[in-house]
Structure formats: C-alpha cells, structure tokens
Amino acid sequence: MKILITSPCSASTIIKYGIKNWPIWECEPSTFSWSYKEKETCLIIQGEAKIITASLSYKIKSGDLVIFPSGLECTWEVNKYIRKHYRLDN
C-alpha cells in the first residue's frame, strides 16, 4: 500500500473539494503507531512528519495533499507541530 502525496496542493484543488471546510487535526511532536480503517485525504497546513510503512517512508510537510489508503498500518514521527485538514471515506 502506497501513500500518495501531491506537493504542493494547488489552490484550485483546495477550492474544488472544499478542503478548508474539513475538520482540523493537530499533534505535538511525538511518535506513534496508526492503522487506517478508512481512506483518509488530508492537507497539511502546518508542520512536518515522517510516515513509516512496512516497505517505505515518506516525508510530509505544509502544503502537501496526502492520501492514506484504507488498511494502511504505519508509524508517525511528528517532527514539527502538525495541523491538517482531513476527510475520511469508506
């Protein structure tokens, strides 16, 4: 399973999907395991993190549009306080 990253996310995409109206999630620098039970699409609006899967690692940062597939298991290493708009899909 791969994480898809569009960097940077275009203003037209943000408007098209109404991303600024999505809920916001925030996290202080930390490391934790996470399992995605649903597909998540998010826009990183502040900070950065490293996402580590069984086969790859990804760096995400402010301005990135990130899609996490359903069923993904990973470890988050939040390096700088992070804020993101997010949407979950079944």
Helices and strands as residue ranges (DSSP letters): E 4-6, H 11-17, G 19-21, E 24-27, E 30-35, E 39-52, E 57-61, E 65-68, E 73-89
